[in-house]
Amino acid sequence: MKTKALVDVLTKHEKCTFKDGVIEVSEETDVALYTSLGQEAMALTEIRRITISEQLLVAENRKGETYAILAEDLRALRIGKGPTKRRSGLV
């Protein structure tokens, strides 16, 4: 996927911001990136920030994990509602 397409989708259709090569994903939005890994696909979930350089994407998730992938290996993304707060007991 072209980095321009990634930026366009996230900033035009979701509450994400793009500044100085960094996409900040809002708390209300859940983003997953799907990358190619040989013949398989790997899902990177709960993404909160994506740093874009010429050929490299560095994605950080809400768990504190960081992934570096080639932009040409990005195949798709999933966008949905952000994490919900769970309640226990009687409401």
N, C-alpha and C positions, 0 to 999 in steps of 0.2 A: 504494500500500500504506500502510496506517496505521502510524504509528511504533510503536504498541503491539504490533502483530503482528510487526514486525521485531525488537523487543526480546525478545518472548516466544519466538520461534523460535530466536534465537541463544543466549539464556541458558538456556532449558529443554532444548534438544536438543543443544547443542554446548558446548564448554569456553570460553565467552565470559563476560565480566563486564560489568555495567552499573552505573555509579556516576556521579552528578552529570551526567547527560545524555550520557555517553560510553560506547560499547560498545568494549571491548578484545577483539580476536580473538586467541585463543591461537595459538602457533606451530604446534601440531598441526593446525590447522584452516585450510582454504583457503576463502575466501568471495569470491564474485563477485556484484555487483549489476547488474541489468538495468534500464535506464531507457528511457523513451520519448523519442525524438528525432524529433518529427513523426510520420511514418508508419513510421519505422525504430526499431530497438532498439539501444542502445549498451551494451556490456558493460564494466564496471569490475572488473578482476580483481586478485587478490592483495591484497585489502583487509585492513588490520591494525587500523584504528581508524575508528569512525563517531561523529561528534559530532552530537547531535540537538538542534535548536531547534524552535520551534513549527511552522514550515513548511519548514525547510531542513535538509538532511542534508549534512554535510561529511565526505567519505570520503577517507582517506589510505591509499595502498597501500605495499607493501614496497619499491617503487622510489623512494619519496619524492615521488610525485606526489599532488596534492590536487585533489579534485573537489567542487564545490558543486552540489547538485541539489535541486529541489523535492521534498518528500516525496510529493506526489501523482503525480510522474512515475516513482516507483519501481514497477516492474511485477513483478519476481520476484528471487529470489536463488538462487544455487547454492552448496551447501555440500559440501565434500569433504575429503580428506586434505590436510594441509599439504605444503609442498615437501619433497622427499626429497633426501638428499645423494647426489651421484653419485660413483661410484668409477671409477678408471681403472687399467689394468694388471691384474696377477694378484692374486687374493685368496686 
